[in-house]
Amino acid sequence: MTHNIYIYILVAAAVSCLIRVLPLTLIRGKIKNPLIRSFLYYVPYVTLAVMTFPAIITAPQIPVAGILALVVGIIAAWKGVNMMGIAALCCCVVFVCEAASAYLM
């Protein structure tokens, strides 16, 4: 059973290495296709969103508090509030929602 873990680690290392090495070896020049360029431009943002949005809803004890904090954060970002202000505002929204729900129950 212990030798299986070494195979898993070896396969994971090979896949990780291939993901990093293949683009460097296969793509020599500048990518001129606008579709591929826009796809590659938005990959980091989409990856961050996919990892973050489920945690926003599931992290609080009450999912409605997370959804409300998300809405408030989007509105605050739209109005031009800085990141620290948005984070503090969203934390306050979750705190108030959870305190209100504890008080009501």
All heavy atoms as an XYZ file, in Angstrom:
790
protein
N       0.817     -1.201      0.000
C       0.000      0.000      0.000
C       0.863      1.269      0.000
O       0.498      2.250     -0.591
C      -0.916     -0.030      1.227
C      -1.913      1.066      1.260
S      -3.205      0.754      0.063
C      -4.328      2.034      0.467
N       2.016      1.229      0.676
C       2.840      2.432      0.756
C       3.517      2.758     -0.566
O       3.805      3.906     -0.830
C       3.912      2.289      1.847
O       4.700      1.140      1.555
C       3.284      2.162      3.212
N       3.782      1.739     -1.396
C       4.420      2.037     -2.677
C       3.443      2.688     -3.645
O       3.860      3.334     -4.587
C       5.040      0.779     -3.275
C       4.046     -0.263     -3.663
N       3.446     -1.077     -2.738
C       3.548     -0.591     -4.874
C       2.610     -1.887     -3.374
N       2.648     -1.618     -4.663
N       2.146      2.535     -3.433
C       1.161      3.192     -4.295
C       1.230      4.709     -4.169
O       1.009      5.422     -5.139
C      -0.247      2.717     -3.977
C      -0.502      1.306     -4.489
O       0.219      0.824     -5.352
N      -1.510      0.666     -3.939
N       1.515      5.205     -2.986
C       1.559      6.646     -2.782
C       2.701      7.265     -3.583
O       2.583      8.375     -4.086
C       1.645      6.997     -1.281
C       1.295      8.458     -1.088
C       3.005      6.698     -0.721
C       0.958      8.812      0.326
N       3.791      6.536     -3.747
C       4.901      7.045     -4.543
C       4.529      7.123     -6.019
O       4.950      8.044     -6.720
C       6.140      6.183     -4.341
C       6.645      6.214     -2.915
C       6.707      5.058     -2.155
C       7.037      7.412     -2.336
C       7.154      5.089     -0.851
C       7.490      7.461     -1.030
C       7.543      6.294     -0.294
O       7.978      6.332      0.998
N       3.732      6.184     -6.477
C       3.253      6.233     -7.862
C       2.349      7.441     -8.051
O       2.447      8.160     -9.048
C       2.525      4.916     -8.231
C       3.521      3.763     -8.239
C       1.835      5.040     -9.589
C       2.891      2.399     -8.391
N       1.479      7.691     -7.087
C       0.589      8.860     -7.166
C       1.381     10.160     -7.197
O       1.088     11.069     -7.971
C      -0.378      8.885     -5.978
C      -1.311      7.703     -5.909
C      -1.728      7.211     -4.683
C      -1.780      7.069     -7.051
C      -2.593      6.138     -4.599
C      -2.633      5.987     -6.976
C      -3.037      5.528     -5.750
O      -3.887      4.470     -5.670
N       2.380     10.259     -6.356
C       3.208     11.466     -6.314
C       3.969     11.636     -7.621
O       4.075     12.747     -8.156
C       4.173     11.421     -5.105
C       3.376     11.517     -3.800
C       5.220     12.511     -5.190
C       4.189     11.274     -2.556
N       4.486     10.543     -8.171
C       5.214     10.600     -9.432
C       4.306     11.038    -10.584
O       4.686     11.891    -11.391
C       5.843      9.241     -9.739
C       6.692      9.161    -10.996
C       7.916     10.052    -10.845
C       7.095      7.731    -11.272
N       3.109     10.495    -10.645
C       2.156     10.884    -11.700
C       1.759     12.349    -11.544
O       1.700     13.096    -12.524
C       0.920      9.961    -11.683
C      -0.186     10.499    -12.582
C       1.305      8.556    -12.109
N       1.504     12.791    -10.320
C       1.143     14.189    -10.083
C       2.286     15.123    -10.482
O       2.054     16.180    -11.086
C       0.770     14.396     -8.620
N       3.506     14.753    -10.190
C       4.664     15.576    -10.564
C       4.824     15.621    -12.082
O       5.105     16.684    -12.646
C       5.927     15.031     -9.908
N       4.619     14.485    -12.751
C       4.744     14.448    -14.212
C       3.678     15.314    -14.871
O       3.969     16.075    -15.800
C       4.657     13.011    -14.707
N       2.458     15.207    -14.399
C       1.372     16.012    -14.975
C       1.631     17.487    -14.735
O       1.468     18.322    -15.637
C       0.012     15.574    -14.392
C      -1.082     16.558    -14.746
C      -0.345     14.178    -14.874
N       2.051     17.845    -13.534
C       2.340     19.241    -13.223
C       3.478     19.777    -14.082
O       3.411     20.906    -14.585
C       2.692     19.360    -11.744
O       2.996     20.682    -11.423
N       4.488     18.967    -14.283
C       5.618     19.385    -15.122
C       5.187     19.546    -16.572
O       5.560     20.513    -17.227
C       6.743     18.367    -14.995
S       8.222     18.825    -15.908
N       4.400     18.602    -17.079
C       3.941     18.689    -18.464
C       3.077     19.916    -18.704
O       3.167     20.551    -19.756
C       3.183     17.418    -18.849
C       4.038     16.192    -19.107
C       3.160     14.977    -19.371
C       4.978     16.432    -20.267
N       2.240     20.256    -17.747
C       1.379     21.429    -17.892
C       2.216     22.696    -18.016
O       1.871     23.620    -18.740
C       0.390     21.523    -16.708
C      -0.657     20.428    -16.821
C      -0.266     22.888    -16.641
C      -1.554     20.315    -15.615
N       3.340     22.738    -17.344
C       4.182     23.931    -17.387
C       5.158     23.932    -18.562
O       5.518     24.972    -19.087
C       4.943     24.053    -16.070
C       4.048     24.445    -14.925
C       4.795     24.378    -13.600
N       4.023     24.900    -12.512
C       3.119     24.231    -11.836
N       2.857     22.986    -12.159
N       2.458     24.781    -10.840
N       5.615     22.753    -18.971
C       6.647     22.679    -19.996
C       6.061     22.693    -21.405
O       6.618     23.326    -22.300
C       7.520     21.422    -19.767
C       8.439     21.160    -20.935
C       8.313     21.571    -18.485
N       4.955     22.006    -21.628
C       4.402     21.906    -22.981
C       4.084     23.256    -23.628
O       4.427     23.461    -24.790
C       3.172     21.003    -22.987
C       3.467     19.506    -22.984
C       2.178     18.707    -22.974
C       4.321     19.107    -24.159
N       3.426     24.189    -22.938
C       3.182     25.481    -23.603
C       4.463     26.203    -23.983
O       4.524     26.866    -25.019
C       2.395     26.284    -22.566
C       1.766     25.273    -21.702
C       2.719     24.125    -21.662
N       5.504     26.075    -23.175
C       6.774     26.738    -23.492
C       7.457     26.124    -24.703
O       8.127     26.816    -25.465
C       7.720     26.677    -22.284
C       7.286     27.477    -21.054
C       8.230     27.198    -19.898
C       7.254     28.950    -21.372
N       7.285     24.827    -24.889
C       7.955     24.161    -26.008
C       7.121     24.189    -27.283
O       7.682     24.209    -28.375
C       8.276     22.702    -25.653
O       7.071     22.032    -25.313
C       9.258     22.631    -24.515
N       5.801     24.183    -27.160
C       4.946     24.118    -28.349
C       4.632     25.490    -28.940
O       4.433     25.610    -30.141
C       3.644     23.388    -28.029
C       3.787     21.913    -27.637
C       2.434     21.334    -27.296
C       4.452     21.122    -28.742
N       4.564     26.500    -28.109
C       4.194     27.835    -28.579
C       5.448     28.702    -28.567
O       5.919     29.120    -27.511
C       3.089     28.442    -27.694
C       1.870     27.539    -27.691
C       2.735     29.838    -28.173
C       0.814     27.923    -26.692
N       5.965     28.980    -29.732
C       7.201     29.767    -29.830
C       6.921     31.256    -30.038
O       7.548     32.091    -29.425
C       8.058     29.253    -30.984
C       8.584     27.872    -30.772
C       9.687     27.910    -29.783
N      10.224     26.556    -29.625
C      11.076     26.227    -28.731
N      11.516     27.125    -27.891
N      11.501     25.003    -28.628
N       5.977     31.577    -30.928
C       5.726     32.978    -31.259
C       4.556     33.551    -30.476
O       3.995     32.924    -29.587
N       4.221     34.784    -30.822
C       3.113     35.456    -30.179
C       1.797     34.878    -30.701
O       1.654     34.604    -31.893
C       3.176     36.954    -30.489
C       2.158     37.757    -29.742
C       2.356     39.237    -29.984
C       1.304     40.011    -29.222
N       1.443     41.441    -29.413
N       0.839     34.702    -29.816
C      -0.468     34.177    -30.198
C      -1.255     35.316    -30.834
O      -1.485     36.350    -30.204
C      -1.201     33.607    -28.976
C      -0.411     32.445    -28.392
C      -2.601     33.165    -29.347
C      -0.937     31.938    -27.075
N      -1.683     35.119    -32.077
C      -2.359     36.176    -32.812
C      -3.866     35.992    -32.891
O      -4.579     36.935    -33.216
C      -1.783     36.264    -34.224
C      -0.332     36.654    -34.231
C       0.249     36.686    -35.613
C       1.732     37.015    -35.519
N       2.382     36.949    -36.808
N      -4.340     34.795    -32.594
C      -5.773     34.538    -32.652
C      -6.472     35.280    -31.508
O      -6.189     35.033    -30.333
C      -6.028     33.037    -32.537
C      -7.477     32.664    -32.758
O      -8.377     33.473    -32.578
N      -7.684     31.423    -33.151
N      -7.413     36.202    -31.817
C      -8.059     36.981    -30.749
C      -8.898     36.128    -29.799
O      -8.997     36.437    -28.612
C      -8.927     37.997    -31.485
C      -8.843     37.690    -32.922
C      -7.831     36.627    -33.134
N      -9.487     35.044    -30.304
C     -10.298     34.181    -29.446
C      -9.428     33.490    -28.399
O      -9.766     33.485    -27.204
C     -11.040     33.149    -30.295
C     -11.913     32.174    -29.525
C     -13.083     32.919    -28.890
C     -12.412     31.079    -30.422
N      -8.306     32.948    -28.822
C      -7.410     32.275    -27.880
C      -6.786     33.282    -26.918
O      -6.653     33.006    -25.723
C      -6.322     31.488    -28.640
C      -6.978     30.359    -29.440
C      -5.273     30.934    -27.691
C      -6.034     29.604    -30.327
N      -6.426     34.458    -27.422
C      -5.857     35.491    -26.543
C      -6.847     35.916    -25.466
O      -6.483     36.056    -24.300
C      -5.415     36.701    -27.356
C      -4.146     36.454    -28.150
C      -3.814     37.668    -28.971
N      -3.645     38.824    -28.095
C      -2.515     39.468    -27.931
N      -1.466     39.093    -28.611
N      -2.429     40.495    -27.132
N      -8.107     36.133    -25.839
C      -9.093     36.541    -24.835
C      -9.374     35.409    -23.861
O      -9.573     35.637    -22.671
C     -10.384     37.014    -25.501
O     -11.027     35.940    -26.145
N      -9.373     34.165    -24.368
C      -9.562     33.014    -23.481
C      -8.453     32.952    -22.446
O      -8.709     32.812    -21.250
C      -9.611     31.720    -24.299
C      -9.643     30.488    -23.474
C     -10.811     30.082    -22.848
C      -8.497     29.718    -23.294
C     -10.841     28.941    -22.070
C      -8.518     28.579    -22.521
C      -9.700     28.183    -21.913
N      -7.215     33.062    -22.874
C      -6.079     33.006    -21.951
C      -6.039     34.206    -21.009
O      -5.552     34.096    -19.884
C      -4.772     32.901    -22.738
C      -4.575     31.593    -23.504
C      -3.312     31.672    -24.344
C      -4.531     30.411    -22.565
N      -6.555     35.341    -21.456
C      -6.573     36.533    -20.606
C      -7.518     36.343    -19.421
O      -7.216     36.762    -18.305
C      -7.000     37.749    -21.438
C      -7.094     39.017    -20.635
C      -5.959     39.739    -20.302
C      -8.328     39.495    -20.202
C      -6.036     40.902    -19.556
C      -8.421     40.656    -19.454
C      -7.276     41.356    -19.141
O      -7.370     42.499    -18.401
N      -8.676     35.712    -19.664
C      -9.683     35.593    -18.617
C      -9.567     34.334    -17.761
O     -10.291     34.197    -16.771
C     -11.089     35.659    -19.229
C     -11.450     37.036    -19.695
C     -11.569     37.332    -21.043
C     -11.638     38.056    -18.779
C     -11.888     38.611    -21.468
C     -11.954     39.341    -19.188
C     -12.076     39.600    -20.539
O     -12.382     40.867    -20.946
N      -8.680     33.424    -18.067
C      -8.547     32.185    -17.296
C      -8.237     32.451    -15.810
O      -8.890     31.862    -14.942
C      -7.502     31.245    -17.936
C      -7.075     30.138    -16.980
C      -8.071     30.638    -19.206
N      -7.308     33.318    -15.446
C      -7.059     33.532    -14.009
C      -8.269     34.102    -13.274
O      -8.552     33.703    -12.139
C      -5.894     34.530    -13.977
C      -5.261     34.430    -15.303
C      -6.335     34.055    -16.262
N      -9.017     35.003    -13.903
C     -10.174     35.598    -13.251
C     -11.283     34.572    -13.048
O     -11.923     34.524    -11.994
C     -10.699     36.778    -14.068
C      -9.665     37.858    -14.252
C      -9.103     38.091    -15.500
C      -9.235     38.625    -13.181
C      -8.145     39.071    -15.672
C      -8.277     39.606    -13.337
C      -7.741     39.821    -14.587
O      -6.794     40.778    -14.753
N     -11.498     33.751    -14.047
C     -12.535     32.728    -13.935
C     -12.155     31.690    -12.893
O     -12.998     31.252    -12.098
C     -12.771     32.067    -15.308
C     -13.666     30.859    -15.189
C     -13.366     33.068    -16.284
N     -10.902     31.313    -12.851
C     -10.446     30.344    -11.856
C     -10.629     30.888    -10.448
O     -11.114     30.177     -9.556
C      -8.970     29.996    -12.098
O      -8.820     29.547    -13.447
C      -8.494     28.926    -11.153
N     -10.282     32.133    -10.233
C     -10.479     32.749     -8.926
C     -11.949     32.820     -8.561
O     -12.334     32.531     -7.424
C      -9.863     34.148     -8.911
C      -9.943     34.902     -7.592
C      -9.175     34.163     -6.511
C      -9.424     36.308     -7.750
N     -12.798     33.162     -9.518
C     -14.232     33.239     -9.254
C     -14.806     31.870     -8.913
O     -15.624     31.734     -7.993
C     -14.954     33.830    -10.461
N     -14.382     30.859     -9.635
C     -14.897     29.506     -9.388
C     -14.494     29.012     -8.006
O     -15.254     28.311     -7.343
C     -14.396     28.548    -10.491
C     -14.599     27.105    -10.122
C     -15.098     28.858    -11.800
N     -13.320     29.393     -7.532
C     -12.888     28.974     -6.204
C     -13.520     29.822     -5.104
O     -13.739     29.347     -3.995
C     -11.368     29.061     -6.090
C     -10.642     28.047     -6.921
S      -8.866     28.018     -6.637
C      -8.390     29.699     -6.953
N     -13.821     31.088     -5.391
C     -14.268     32.010     -4.357
C     -15.774     31.993     -4.130
O     -16.231     31.976     -2.985
C     -13.816     33.441     -4.704
O     -12.410     33.432     -4.887
C     -14.177     34.404     -3.612
N     -16.573     32.013     -5.189
C     -18.011     32.175     -5.026
C     -18.678     31.073     -4.203
O     -19.516     31.375     -3.356
C     -18.705     32.341     -6.371
C     -18.483     33.695     -6.982
C     -18.267     33.820     -8.335
C     -18.479     34.837     -6.213
C     -18.054     35.067     -8.912
C     -18.259     36.085     -6.764
C     -18.051     36.194     -8.122
N     -18.341     29.802     -4.367
C     -18.965     28.812     -3.480
C     -18.592     29.025     -2.010
O     -19.413     28.814     -1.115
C     -18.425     27.475     -3.990
C     -18.048     27.729     -5.390
C     -17.594     29.150     -5.442
N     -17.377     29.463     -1.752
C     -16.956     29.695     -0.373
C     -17.685     30.886      0.239
O     -17.940     30.907      1.450
C     -15.452     29.916     -0.315
N     -18.035     31.876     -0.582
C     -18.768     33.035     -0.065
C     -20.118     32.597      0.491
O     -20.564     33.080      1.533
C     -18.948     34.091     -1.177
C     -17.621     34.744     -1.511
C     -19.967     35.153     -0.766
C     -17.666     35.648     -2.726
N     -20.755     31.671     -0.184
C     -22.085     31.248      0.237
C     -22.017     30.209      1.352
O     -22.848     30.217      2.256
C     -22.861     30.710     -0.985
C     -23.065     31.851     -1.981
C     -24.202     30.117     -0.580
C     -23.608     31.436     -3.311
N     -21.039     29.328      1.326
C     -21.001     28.245      2.311
C     -20.221     28.583      3.579
O     -20.364     27.871      4.572
C     -20.392     26.976      1.681
O     -19.075     27.262      1.227
C     -21.253     26.480      0.531
N     -19.407     29.619      3.595
C     -18.604     29.935      4.779
C     -19.442     30.421      5.963
O     -19.205     29.984      7.084
C     -17.523     30.946      4.433
N     -20.412     31.314      5.768
C     -21.216     31.716      6.916
C     -22.128     30.585      7.381
O     -22.397     29.639      6.631
C     -22.064     32.884      6.393
C     -21.458     33.289      5.117
C     -20.733     32.112      4.590
N     -22.611     30.693      8.608
C     -23.533     29.680      9.119
C     -24.871     29.734      8.396
O     -25.556     28.726      8.292
C     -23.722     29.859     10.618
C     -22.475     29.556     11.411
C     -22.664     29.771     12.894
O     -23.707     30.232     13.337
N     -21.647     29.425     13.660
N     -25.220     30.910      7.897
C     -26.472     31.094      7.173
C     -26.122     31.468      5.733
O     -25.513     32.515      5.493
C     -27.321     32.210      7.811
C     -27.544     31.902      9.283
C     -28.638     32.377      7.089
C     -28.045     33.065     10.064
N     -26.498     30.648      4.747
C     -26.150     30.966      3.357
C     -26.717     32.302      2.873
O     -26.114     32.970      2.042
C     -26.738     29.800      2.570
C     -26.826     28.681      3.545
C     -27.101     29.319      4.865
N     -27.859     32.719      3.407
C     -28.449     33.999      3.010
C     -27.522     35.154      3.383
O     -27.422     36.142      2.648
C     -29.845     34.168      3.649
C     -30.414     35.538      3.371
C     -30.778     33.083      3.169
N     -26.807     35.023      4.500
C     -25.860     36.065      4.906
C     -24.727     36.184      3.891
O     -24.306     37.292      3.550
C     -25.299     35.757      6.291
N     -24.250     35.057      3.374
C     -23.210     35.091      2.356
C     -23.699     35.711      1.059
O     -22.992     36.496      0.420
N     -24.919     35.372      0.665
C     -25.485     35.930     -0.566
C     -25.686     37.434     -0.416
O     -25.368     38.211     -1.324
C     -26.804     35.216     -0.914
C     -26.522     33.758     -1.273
C     -27.517     35.920     -2.056
C     -27.753     32.895     -1.378
N     -26.199     37.852      0.735
C     -26.402     39.283      0.976
C     -25.070     40.031      0.998
O     -24.956     41.125      0.440
C     -27.157     39.490      2.291
C     -27.613     40.904      2.592
C     -28.552     41.406      1.502
C     -28.303     40.953      3.937
N     -24.053     39.433      1.612
C     -22.727     40.064      1.625
C     -22.156     40.157      0.215
O     -21.517     41.151     -0.135
C     -21.785     39.281      2.536
N     -22.397     39.145     -0.611
C     -21.944     39.179     -1.999
C     -22.603     40.320     -2.753
O     -21.936     41.078     -3.468
C     -22.236     37.845     -2.683
C     -21.932     37.754     -4.174
C     -20.437     37.911     -4.421
C     -22.434     36.440     -4.731
N     -23.897     40.482     -2.575
C     -24.623     41.570     -3.255
C     -24.115     42.926     -2.784
O     -23.867     43.830     -3.598
C     -26.140     41.417     -3.031
C     -26.893     42.641     -3.518
C     -26.661     40.162     -3.713
N     -23.946     43.081     -1.480
C     -23.444     44.345     -0.936
C     -22.025     44.609     -1.432
O     -21.673     45.750     -1.781
C     -23.510     44.328      0.608
C     -22.748     45.491      1.211
C     -24.958     44.348      1.071
N     -21.197     43.570     -1.504
C     -19.834     43.741     -1.993
C     -19.789     44.150     -3.460
O     -18.980     44.991     -3.853
N     -20.675     43.567     -4.266
C     -20.724     43.944     -5.687
C     -21.157     45.396     -5.842
O     -20.577     46.152     -6.630
C     -21.664     42.992     -6.461
C     -21.023     41.610     -6.559
C     -21.983     43.538     -7.847
C     -21.928     40.541     -7.117
N     -22.162     45.801     -5.072
C     -22.629     47.196     -5.145
C     -21.533     48.149     -4.678
O     -21.299     49.197     -5.305
C     -23.925     47.373     -4.318
C     -25.066     46.604     -4.986
C     -24.276     48.846     -4.163
C     -26.319     46.500     -4.142
N     -20.839     47.792     -3.596
C     -19.757     48.655     -3.092
C     -18.617     48.748     -4.114
O     -18.054     49.828     -4.317
C     -19.238     48.116     -1.762
N     -18.293     47.639     -4.764
C     -17.245     47.674     -5.792
C     -17.688     48.521     -6.972
O     -16.882     49.249     -7.563
C     -16.921     46.258     -6.253
N     -18.953     48.441     -7.315
C     -19.489     49.237     -8.425
C     -19.399     50.730     -8.111
O     -19.171     51.541     -8.993
C     -20.940     48.830     -8.669
C     -21.483     49.308     -9.971
C     -22.010     50.536    -10.247
C     -21.565     48.580    -11.184
N     -22.418     50.604    -11.540
C     -22.155     49.413    -12.146
C     -21.205     47.290    -11.542
C     -22.374     48.995    -13.440
C     -21.437     46.890    -12.830
C     -22.006     47.740    -13.763
N     -19.558     51.066     -6.819
C     -19.488     52.472     -6.403
C     -18.056     52.963     -6.242
O     -17.828     54.144     -6.005
C     -20.225     52.664     -5.067
C     -21.702     52.379     -5.137
C     -22.410     53.457     -5.895
C     -23.904     53.210     -5.843
N     -24.644     54.213     -6.561
N     -17.061     52.063     -6.332
C     -15.663     52.478     -6.284
C     -15.007     52.351     -4.922
O     -13.944     52.929     -4.701
N     -15.586     51.588     -4.004
C     -14.978     51.382     -2.689
C     -13.743     50.499     -2.861
O     -13.734     49.577     -3.679
C     -15.994     50.725     -1.725
C     -15.381     50.471     -0.362
C     -17.246     51.578     -1.602
N     -12.695     50.770     -2.069
C     -11.471     49.975     -2.197
C     -11.666     48.573     -1.612
O     -12.655     48.286     -0.953
C     -10.280     50.690     -1.552
C     -10.459     50.870     -0.065
O     -11.378     50.356      0.551
N      -9.544     51.619      0.528
N     -10.703     47.687     -1.856
C     -10.833     46.283     -1.464
C     -10.946     46.089      0.047
O     -11.716     45.255      0.506
C      -9.632     45.487     -1.993
C      -9.632     45.336     -3.493
S     -11.005     44.354     -4.087
C     -10.455     42.735     -3.642
N     -10.195     46.851      0.806
C     -10.280     46.724      2.266
C     -11.654     47.145      2.768
O     -12.210     46.520      3.673
C      -9.175     47.559      2.939
C      -7.798     46.961      2.806
S      -7.644     45.338      3.572
C      -7.850     45.763      5.276
N     -12.182     48.195      2.184
C     -13.519     48.643      2.563
C     -14.582     47.620      2.212
O     -15.520     47.379      2.989
N     -14.453     47.008      1.049
C     -15.411     45.978      0.633
C     -15.340     44.775      1.558
O     -16.367     44.244      1.987
C     -15.153     45.567     -0.829
C     -15.477     46.723     -1.766
C     -15.972     44.340     -1.202
C     -15.038     46.492     -3.193
N     -14.122     44.347      1.891
C     -13.964     43.199      2.789
C     -14.553     43.491      4.159
O     -15.268     42.656      4.740
C     -12.492     42.823      2.909
N     -14.288     44.674      4.697
C     -14.833     45.044      6.002
C     -16.351     45.148      5.951
O     -17.048     44.683      6.865
C     -14.226     46.367      6.458
N     -16.878     45.722      4.898
C     -18.321     45.859      4.747
C     -18.996     44.494      4.654
O     -20.021     44.252      5.314
C     -18.622     46.703      3.508
C     -20.075     47.073      3.255
C     -20.608     47.933      4.389
C     -20.199     47.793      1.930
N     -18.420     43.600      3.877
C     -19.005     42.258      3.740
C     -18.942     41.486      5.055
O     -19.888     40.775      5.405
C     -18.316     41.485      2.629
S     -18.661     42.130      0.988
N     -17.848     41.624      5.794
C     -17.747     40.978      7.104
C     -18.800     41.518      8.061
O     -19.427     40.763      8.815
C     -16.356     41.168      7.688
S     -15.090     40.223      6.841
N     -19.024     42.819      8.024
C     -20.045     43.423      8.879
C     -21.447     42.938      8.502
O     -22.269     42.679      9.374
C     -19.978     44.946      8.797
S     -18.526     45.646      9.579
N     -21.708     42.808      7.208
C     -23.015     42.320      6.759
C     -23.255     40.904      7.260
O     -24.336     40.584      7.775
C     -23.131     42.393      5.218
C     -24.322     41.619      4.708
C     -23.209     43.833      4.767
N     -22.249     40.033      7.135
C     -22.402     38.652      7.619
C     -22.584     38.647      9.130
O     -23.444     37.925      9.656
C     -21.196     37.793      7.197
C     -21.211     36.444      7.900
C     -21.184     37.605      5.692
N     -21.816     39.455      9.847
C     -21.940     39.510     11.299
C     -23.334     39.959     11.724
O     -23.958     39.351     12.602
C     -20.880     40.451     11.883
C     -20.976     40.601     13.372
C     -20.544     39.593     14.204
C     -21.506     41.754     13.935
C     -20.636     39.725     15.578
C     -21.598     41.904     15.300
C     -21.163     40.881     16.134
N     -23.842     41.006     11.103
C     -25.169     41.521     11.461
C     -26.246     40.498     11.123
O     -27.177     40.273     11.916
C     -25.425     42.876     10.763
C     -26.877     43.296     10.876
C     -24.514     43.946     11.349
N     -26.148     39.877      9.956
C     -27.154     38.876      9.564
C     -27.170     37.690     10.522
O     -28.236     37.225     10.929
C     -26.901     38.385      8.147
S     -27.289     39.569      6.872
N     -25.998     37.200     10.893
C     -25.946     36.062     11.797
C     -26.364     36.445     13.216
O     -27.012     35.653     13.909
C     -24.564     35.427     11.778
C     -24.286     34.715     10.485
C     -22.982     33.956     10.466
O     -22.194     34.080     11.427
O     -22.749     33.246      9.480
N     -26.018     37.657     13.643
C     -26.458     38.097     14.963
C     -27.968     38.280     14.989
O     -28.631     37.915     15.977
C     -25.746     39.408     15.343
N     -28.523     38.826     13.917
C     -29.970     39.013     13.851
C     -30.689     37.676     13.815
O     -31.742     37.504     14.469
C     -30.336     39.835     12.623
N     -30.147     36.706     13.101
C     -30.807     35.403     13.050
C     -30.727     34.692     14.394
O     -31.643     33.994     14.795
C     -30.213     34.536     11.953
O     -28.980     34.013     12.347
N     -29.605     34.858     15.111
C     -29.486     34.261     16.451
C     -30.457     34.929     17.416
O     -31.016     34.269     18.296
C     -28.053     34.393     16.957
N     -30.650     36.238     17.245
C     -31.582     36.963     18.112
C     -33.018     36.559     17.817
O     -33.839     36.443     18.728
C     -31.379     38.453     17.914
C     -32.319     39.302     18.748
C     -32.125     39.436     20.115
C     -33.383     39.963     18.155
C     -32.984     40.200     20.876
C     -34.251     40.734     18.909
C     -34.053     40.855     20.262
O     -34.907     41.603     21.021
N     -33.350     36.361     16.563
C     -34.711     36.008     16.171
C     -35.066     34.568     16.502
O     -36.237     34.240     16.641
C     -34.918     36.271     14.678
C     -34.844     37.737     14.258
C     -34.932     37.845     12.737
C     -35.947     38.534     14.918
N     -34.061     33.722     16.611
C     -34.344     32.305     16.900
C     -34.260     32.076     18.353
O     -34.685     31.917     19.226
C     -33.383     31.401     16.175
C     -33.562     31.470     14.706
S     -32.741     30.077     13.975
C     -33.201     30.306     12.287
